[in-house]
Amino acid sequence: MGKIIIEFDSVEESHDARVALDGYKWKMAMWDLDQVLRSTVKHGVSITDRSKEASGNEMNVADKIREEIRDILHGYGLNLED
């Protein structure tokens, strides 16, 4: 297994270190959001009340938001499937 070393030289760079270390958490948060939206699109579960059925409009908006998330991630060279 390879090794990656990220080195930060000063206290001022501690924010950069935290951003670098939290990358996986950001990915998981985006994955969770995508799964909520997917549940609305695929299963008709309302975003605002998970015990209710989503309206057609809510399902369309959820689908568009999923597409936009993927477009934004693609623009940064990222995707949720990796």
DASUL-V334373 format. One line per field, one symbol per residue. ss: DSSP state (H for helix, E for strand, L for the rest). phi: phi as a letter, one per 30 degrees, with the letter a starting at -180 (. if undefined). A space follows every 50 residues. Layout:
ss = ???
phi = ???
This chain:
ss = LLLLLLLLLLHHHHHHHHHHHLHHHHHHHHHHHHHHHHHHHHHLELLLLL LLELLHHHHHHHHHHHHHHHHHHHHLLLLLLL
phi = .dbccccbcbddddddddddddedddddddddddddddedddciddddbd ccdddedddddedddeddedddeedcicaddd
